[in-house]
């Protein structure tokens, strides 16, 4: 690039110098003759020839020296400018090569290279930073998935070994326990699949106009019995005259079920959980507010990440798999909405809000064959496995 850029500038300089020489040599003799004719006293032929020769020689010499000096100066300046342009490009190319090879620490430091190159270097640095963050998230997710799978698989292996050795009898309790562990693995795998498909925009959504009150009421009715058993008061607050929203009702029910399960897990007995729906500018906001443990500010922005847990020491049986809130975010974004968490601090409760657009003219994604089930089914009666509920992703204190 540097050689081509320098050659291009050199050709421009040579063309300019040649044009200067040709124009000067064409115009100068005629103009000089015109001035000689205006001389008051006549000039003899010998003197005229001497003057013409002197003028031609001086003109040629002056042009030659001037063109040579200008060429040297212009080429030197061109070389300097070319280096100033090419050096940062070479640095960015080197950094891009390192990033492509997996070295996400590569950075480009631009100084006085112009706003365009500085903007490009900044974009490259941001790309490296985002790739590094993605790689860290990927590594953390693999570790978390391995950890989540190891616990139930270890338990299953223990039961199978004990049954094979005759230490435990093959009775209903053993079968129920193994079935429950398998259900945990199925839930984790299915939750991960749901999150991945939603984030990759490969999730099947069957959109239709739905009244927000119906969606919220159905979610509250489905969870009311669990809240009653836990001694937590579940309340409903829906504004009047809410516009319809274009949603996949099953998916939004899944969102609300995850938020309600999350609120129940972190709200003590005699606490209150309120599910509300209210209008906003171009959206309908569905919110789940609890009077439970609350969240510190540093956890609010990360609570929707996969496997993120505020209290790493909390058990998964009590704290969840860390996928539920990731599913909430992925499904909400798949609907073109936005999800957020708010809390005044530990012990002050938490509000999770889901904002869904009211634009009923949004084009729906192309239909794909929908599987018979999107989440593991509840264990059949008689097997004794725990009923399946959406698994939230928040764990506090």
C-alpha positions, 0 to 999 in steps of 0.5 A, a space after each residue: 500500500 505504501 509503495 502504491 500510494 507513493 507511486 501515485 503521488 509521484 506520478 501526480 508530481 511528475 505530471 505537474 512538473 511536465 505540464 509546468 515545463 511544457 506550458 513555460 516553454 510554449 508561452 515564454 518565447 512568444 511573450 519575450 518576443 512581444 516585449 522585444 518588439 516594444 523596445 523604442 530603439 531598433 535591435 540589430 539581428 546579431 543582438 536579437 540572436 544573442 538575446 534570444 539565446 540568452 533567454 532560452 538558456 536562462 529559461 531552460 536552466 531555471 526550469 530544469 533546476 526548479 523542476 528538479 528541486 520541486 520534484 525532490 521536495 515534493 517526493 520527500 513530502 510525499 514519502 513523509 505523508 505516505 509513511 504517516 498514512 501507512 504506518 497506522 494502517 500497518 499497525 491496525 492490520 497487525 492488530 487485526 491479525 493478532 485478534 484473528 489469531 485469538 490474541 484479544 489483548 491487541 490494541 492500536 494507539 493512534 496519535 495525530 493520525 486524523 479523525 478517520 483513522 482514529 475512529 477506525 482504530 477505536 472501533 478495532 480496539 472495541 471489537 477486541 474488547 468485546 471479543 475478549 469479553 465474549 471469550 471470557 463469557 464462553 469459558 465461564 459458561 462452559 465451566 458452569 455447564 460442566 458444574 451443573 451437569 456434574 452434580 446430577 450425573 454424579 448423584 445418578 452414578 452413585 445410585 446406579 453403583 449402589 443399586 448394582 452392588 446391592 447396597 440400595 434396593 430398587 424401590 420407588 424412592 430410588 427410581 423417584 430420586 434418579 428421575 428427579 436428577 434426570 429432570 434437572 439435567 433435562 431442564 438445564 439443557 432445555 433452558 440453555 437451548 431456549 436462551 441460545 435460540 432466542 439470542 440467535 434469533 432462531 426462536 419460533 414466535 407465533 405472534 398475535 394481538 393479546 390483551 395484557 390483562 389476560 396475559 398477566 392474570 393467567 400468569 398470576 393464577 398459575 402461580 397463586 397456589 405456590 405463593 399461598 403454600 409459601 405464605 407470600 401474598 401475590 397481588 395483581 395491579 393492571 391499569 385500565 384501557 391497556 392497548 393490545 400487544 403482539 406477542 407469542 403468549 406462551 413465551 411471555 407466560 414463560 417470562 412472567 413465570 420465571 420472574 414470579 418464581 424468582 420473586 417467590 424464591 427471594 421473598 420471605 413468608 408474609 412478604 408481598 409480590 405485585 404483578 402490574 401492567 401499565 402503559 408507556 410511550 409505545 409500550 406496555 410495561 409488565 412488572 414483578 415487584 417483590 419486598 424480598 432480599 433486594 440487589 446491590 447496585 453492582 449486581 443489577 447490570 449482571 443479573 440477566 447473565 447466564 449462570 450469574 449468581 449473587 451468592 456463589 455459595 448458595 445451593 442450586 436447589 435453593 438458588 436456581 440454575 442461573 438460566 431463568 433470568 437469561 431466558 427472560 431477557 432473551 425472550 423479551 428481546 426476541 419480541 423487540 422489548 426490553 427488560 430491566 431490574 431495579 432495587 434500592 439495595 439489599 433488603 429493599 426488594 426488587 422490581 423486574 420490568 418487561 417493556 413490550 412494544 404495542 406496534 401490532 404491524 411488526 412483521 412476524 418471523 418466518 414460521 418454522 416447525 415448532 417442537 411438541 414441547 419447548 421445556 421438559 414436561 413435569 414428571 408423570 404422576 406416580 414417579 414422585 419427581 418434583 414439578 417443573 417450574 421455570 428456573 430463575 437466574 437470581 440468587 442473593 445473599 
